Amino acid sequence: MLKDKIKKWFEKKEERIENLSIFCIVIGTVLISLGLGLTIISTQGLPAILAMVGSFLVFIFSIVFLIANLVKP
């Protein structure tokens, strides 16, 4: 029973990685938009940090998504 669950988890691993990376790319895009929108009020502090963190998330998870699709076939 446990062996079957582990086997199923490893079979769906690629899909989980792809879905997680797409989700994190969307979250990063929202953070970039929020950070850039808040720079209208203030150009220092939290808006700049939000934009940088969002950019970092999008960059890292785009690479993860690319590698996951290259390894898949």
C-alpha positions in Angstrom: 0.0 0.0 0.0 2.7 2.5 1.0 4.8 1.3 -1.9 2.0 2.1 -4.4 1.6 5.6 -2.9 5.3 6.3 -3.3 5.2 4.9 -6.8 2.3 7.2 -7.8 4.0 10.2 -6.2 7.1 9.6 -8.3 5.0 9.2 -11.4 3.4 12.6 -10.9 6.5 14.4 -9.8 7.1 16.1 -13.1 3.5 17.5 -13.2 3.8 18.7 -9.6 7.0 20.5 -10.4 5.5 22.1 -13.5 2.3 23.2 -11.6 4.3 24.5 -8.7 6.6 26.5 -11.0 3.7 28.0 -12.9 2.0 28.9 -9.6 5.2 30.6 -8.3 5.6 32.5 -11.6 2.1 33.9 -11.3 2.7 34.8 -7.6 6.0 36.5 -8.6 4.2 38.4 -11.4 1.7 39.7 -8.9 4.4 40.8 -6.5 6.2 42.6 -9.4 3.0 44.4 -10.3 2.2 45.3 -6.7 5.7 46.5 -6.1 5.8 48.6 -9.3 2.3 50.0 -8.5 3.3 51.0 -5.0 6.4 52.8 -6.2 4.0 55.6 -7.2 3.6 56.3 -3.5 7.1 55.6 -2.3 10.2 54.6 -4.2 12.0 53.2 -1.2 11.4 50.4 1.2 8.6 47.8 0.8 7.7 48.5 -2.9 11.2 48.1 -4.0 11.6 44.9 -2.0 8.3 43.5 -3.4 9.4 44.2 -7.0 12.9 42.6 -6.4 11.4 39.5 -4.7 8.9 39.1 -7.5 11.5 39.4 -10.1 13.7 36.8 -8.3 10.8 34.4 -8.0 9.9 34.7 -11.7 13.5 34.2 -12.8 14.2 31.2 -10.6 10.9 29.4 -11.3 11.2 30.1 -15.0 14.5 28.3 -15.0 12.9 25.4 -12.9 10.1 25.2 -15.5 12.5 25.1 -18.4 14.6 22.4 -16.8 11.5 20.4 -15.9 10.4 20.5 -19.5 13.8 19.6 -20.8 14.2 16.6 -18.5 10.6 15.3 -19.1 11.1 13.6 -22.5 
